[in-house]
């Protein structure tokens, strides 16, 4: 009896250690996602000095798709395609469509309104994701996470640098609906992705979702009539665009692995810490400096994110 009880206690300890390691790993993947996302911004900036951003995004998505399916073949998860349930497939497709819809709404809002009003609304998607995760996924908001949400919200708005806009009067009031749509769809991307990837191997789920994003990104190219600019892309910029695609692929694979195993309300804020990497490399490569206001906003955002990790 004592022997069996001892074995039972040991098995409990092993299970506890295993769960603890799993918790650590999805947090590590979330931070890796932030690292690759930060590198994506720097590489993309080097690749769009003369290349249209919409075209660059579409080309980059091709690289991401190839990279995603390469990872699927490496881990052998392509054998699981037939076992994907209609429920998971629908939500993965919806997640990809939400990403495309977010991009379309964002650029339409910029076209109709001015950047100083559109960007703050779009950046509110982080806080909205956390709230939606609590409502739709049942993820609890503790005292610490509540304070973290507030700090992230304030920090995000402080980090938005106002740019000089010659025509400060919006063409019409429709821009606000597109801006709100951009934030909403960006939030739904994470929530739908979390639901869709829960029963699917994360690499395979990312690859399927990327295929949908690829279609949406090229639709944007043809809708805006930018397809004629593809032939004029310089080889150097094309190289940086492809490198940014690889970084994006790494970021998405880590991001959806973290979403698969962890909490969306924690993964999303950690992923947004990519701005630390971006700012560091911007200072080193482009010699860009931070204002006191932006630095304080960054401090609040990082502090809020770290509070989200406190149980």
C-alpha positions in Angstrom: 0.0 0.0 0.0 2.8 2.4 0.9 4.7 1.4 -2.2 1.8 2.1 -4.5 1.1 5.4 -2.7 4.8 6.4 -3.2 4.6 5.5 -6.9 1.4 7.6 -7.2 3.1 10.6 -5.5 6.1 10.3 -7.8 3.8 10.2 -10.9 2.1 13.4 -9.6 5.5 15.1 -9.3 6.5 14.0 -12.8 3.2 15.3 -14.2 3.7 18.6 -12.4 7.2 19.0 -13.7 6.0 18.2 -17.2 3.2 20.8 -17.0 5.7 23.4 -15.7 8.1 22.7 -18.6 5.2 23.1 -21.1 4.3 26.4 -19.5 7.9 27.7 -19.9 8.1 26.5 -23.5 5.1 28.3 -24.8 6.4 31.5 -23.2 9.8 30.9 -24.8 8.0 30.5 -28.2 6.1 33.7 -27.6 9.4 35.6 -27.0 10.9 34.0 -30.1 7.9 35.2 -32.1 8.6 38.7 -30.8 12.3 38.4 -31.8 11.6 37.3 -35.4 8.8 39.8 -35.7 11.2 42.6 -34.7 13.7 41.4 -37.3 10.9 41.3 -39.9 10.3 45.0 -39.5 13.9 45.9 -40.0 14.5 43.7 -43.0 11.1 44.8 -44.5 12.1 48.5 -44.1 15.4 47.8 -46.0 13.3 46.1 -48.7 10.6 48.8 -49.3 12.7 51.9 -49.8 11.5 52.1 -53.4 9.2 49.1 -53.5 5.5 49.5 -52.8 4.6 48.0 -49.4 1.5 46.2 -50.7 3.6 44.4 -53.4 6.4 43.6 -50.9 3.9 42.1 -48.5 2.5 39.9 -51.2 5.9 38.6 -52.2 7.0 38.2 -48.6 3.9 36.0 -48.0 5.0 33.6 -50.8 8.3 33.1 -48.9 6.4 32.6 -45.7 4.1 30.0 -47.3 7.1 28.0 -48.7 8.9 28.2 -45.4 5.8 27.1 -43.5 5.2 24.0 -45.7 8.9 23.2 -45.5 8.6 23.0 -41.7 5.4 20.9 -42.2 7.4 18.4 -44.3 10.4 18.4 -41.9 8.2 17.5 -38.9 6.1 15.1 -40.9 2.8 16.7 -40.0 1.5 16.6 -43.6 0.1 13.2 -42.7 -2.3 14.8 -40.4 -4.1 16.8 -43.1 -6.7 14.2 -43.5 -7.5 14.2 -39.8 -8.2 17.9 -39.6 -11.8 18.4 -38.5 -14.1 20.7 -40.4 -14.4 22.8 -37.2 -10.6 23.4 -37.0 -10.3 24.0 -40.8 -13.1 26.6 -40.7 -11.5 28.6 -37.9 -8.1 28.5 -39.6 -9.6 29.8 -42.8 -11.5 32.5 -40.8 -8.2 33.5 -39.1 -6.5 34.0 -42.4 -9.5 35.9 -43.8 -9.5 38.1 -40.6 -5.8 39.0 -41.3 -6.6 40.0 -44.9 -9.6 41.9 -43.8 -7.6 43.8 -41.2 -5.1 44.8 -43.8 -7.8 46.0 -46.2 -9.6 48.0 -43.6 -6.3 49.6 -42.3 -5.2 50.8 -45.7 -8.7 52.0 -46.6 -8.8 54.0 -43.3 -5.4 55.6 -44.1 -6.8 56.5 -47.5 -9.9 58.2 -46.1 -8.6 59.6 -42.8 -5.2 60.9 -41.5 -2.5 58.7 -39.9 -2.6 60.4 -36.5 -6.2 59.3 -36.0 -6.1 55.9 -37.7 -2.9 54.4 -36.1 -4.0 54.8 -32.4 -7.3 53.0 -33.1 -5.5 50.2 -35.0 -3.0 49.7 -32.2 -5.8 49.2 -29.7 -6.1 45.6 -31.1 -3.8 44.3 -28.4 -6.1 45.3 -25.6 -9.1 44.2 -27.6 -7.5 40.7 -28.1 -7.0 40.3 -24.3 -10.6 41.3 -23.6 -12.0 39.0 -26.4 -9.8 36.1 -25.0 -11.5 36.6 -21.6 -15.0 36.7 -23.1 -14.7 34.1 -25.9 -12.0 31.7 -24.6 -12.7 32.1 -20.8 -9.2 33.2 -20.0 -9.2 34.9 -16.6 -8.2 38.5 -16.0 -6.5 38.7 -12.7 -5.6 41.9 -10.8 -2.1 41.8 -12.2 -3.2 41.2 -15.8 -5.8 44.0 -15.4 -3.1 46.5 -14.4 -1.0 45.1 -17.3 -3.8 45.7 -19.8 -4.1 49.3 -18.6 -0.3 49.9 -18.8 -0.2 48.4 -22.3 -3.1 50.6 -23.5 -1.5 53.8 -22.1 2.0 52.8 -23.3 0.7 52.0 -26.8 -0.9 55.4 -27.3 2.2 57.2 -25.9 4.5 55.4 -28.4 2.5 56.7 -31.4 4.5 59.6 -32.8 2.5 62.3 -34.4 3.5 63.0 -38.0 3.0 66.1 -39.9 0.0 65.8 -42.2 -0.7 68.6 -44.7 -4.4 67.8 -45.1 -5.5 67.2 -41.5 -9.2 67.2 -42.3 -10.5 63.7 -43.2 -12.2 63.3 -46.5 -15.3 61.8 -44.8 -16.2 60.2 -41.5 -16.2 56.6 -42.9 -12.5 56.3 -42.0 -13.3 55.6 -38.3 -15.4 52.5 -39.2 -12.5 51.1 -41.3 -10.1 51.9 -38.5 -12.3 50.1 -35.9 -12.7 47.3 -38.4 -8.9 47.0 -38.7 -8.5 46.7 -34.9 -11.4 44.2 -34.6 -10.2 41.9 -37.4 -6.6 42.0 -36.0 -7.9 40.9 -32.6 -10.1 38.2 -34.2 -7.0 36.9 -36.1 -5.5 35.7 -32.8 -8.7 34.4 -31.3 -9.8 32.5 -34.4 -6.3 31.2 -34.8 -6.3 29.9 -31.2 -9.5 28.0 -31.7 -8.6 26.7 -35.1 -5.1 25.5 -34.1 -6.1 23.8 -30.8 -6.6 20.4 -32.3 -4.1 20.8 -35.2 -0.3 20.5 -35.2 0.9 24.1 -35.0 3.2 24.0 -38.1 0.4 22.5 -40.3 -2.1 25.1 -39.0 0.2 27.9 -39.7 0.8 26.7 -43.3 -2.9 26.3 -44.0 -3.6 29.8 -42.6 -0.7 31.3 -44.5 -2.3 30.1 -47.8 -5.4 32.1 -47.1 -3.3 35.2 -46.2 -1.4 34.7 -49.5 -4.6 34.9 -51.5 -5.8 37.9 -49.6 -2.5 39.8 -50.0 -2.4 39.2 -53.8 -6.1 40.3 -54.0 -4.9 43.6 -52.5 -2.2 43.9 -55.1 -4.6 43.5 -58.0 -7.3 45.6 -56.4 -4.9 48.5 -56.0 -3.4 47.9 -59.5 0.1 47.5 -58.1 0.9 44.3 -60.1 2.8 46.3 -62.8 5.4 47.4 -60.2 6.7 43.8 -59.6 9.1 43.8 -62.6 10.8 47.0 -61.4 11.9 45.7 -58.0 15.6 46.0 -57.5 17.5 42.8 -56.7 18.9 44.1 -53.4 15.4 45.1 -52.2 14.0 41.7 -53.4 16.7 40.0 -51.3 15.7 41.9 -48.2 12.0 41.2 -48.9 12.7 37.5 -49.0 14.7 37.6 -45.8 11.9 39.4 -44.1 9.6 36.7 -45.4 11.8 34.0 -43.7 11.7 36.1 -40.5 7.9 36.4 -40.7 7.7 32.6 -41.2 9.8 32.0 -38.1 7.7 34.5 -36.2 4.4 33.0 -37.3 5.5 29.4 -36.5 6.6 30.4 -33.0 3.5 32.5 -32.5 1.0 29.8 -33.4 3.0 27.2 -31.4 2.7 29.5 -28.4 -1.0 30.1 -29.1 -1.5 26.3 -29.4 0.0 25.6 -26.0 -0.6 28.8 -24.1 -3.0 31.7 -23.4 -3.9 34.1 -26.1 -4.2 36.9 -23.6 -0.5 36.4 -22.7 1.0 35.4 -26.0 -0.3 38.5 -27.9 1.2 41.1 -25.5 4.6 39.2 -25.5 4.5 39.1 -29.3 4.1 42.9 -29.3 7.4 43.2 -27.5 8.9 42.8 -31.0 9.0 46.6 -30.9 12.0 46.3 -28.5 14.0 44.4 -31.2 12.8 46.8 -33.8 13.8 49.9 -31.8 17.2 48.4 -31.0 18.1 47.6 -34.6 16.6 50.9 -35.8 19.0 52.7 -33.6 22.0 50.5 -34.8 21.1 50.3 -38.5 19.1 53.5 -39.2 20.4 55.7 -36.3 16.8 56.5 -35.2 16.3 57.9 -31.8 13.5 57.7 -29.2 11.7 60.7 -27.8 11.1 60.8 -24.0 7.4 60.3 -24.6 8.0 57.2 -26.7 10.6 55.8 -24.3 8.1 56.2 -21.4 5.4 54.5 -23.5 7.8 51.6 -24.3 8.6 51.3 -20.5 4.9 51.1 -19.7 4.2 48.5 -22.4 7.1 46.2 -21.3 6.1 46.6 -17.7 2.4 45.8 -18.5 3.5 42.7 -20.5 5.7 41.4 -17.7 2.7 41.8 -15.3 0.6 39.6 -17.6 3.0 36.8 -16.8 2.4 37.0 -13.1 -0.1 34.5 -11.9 
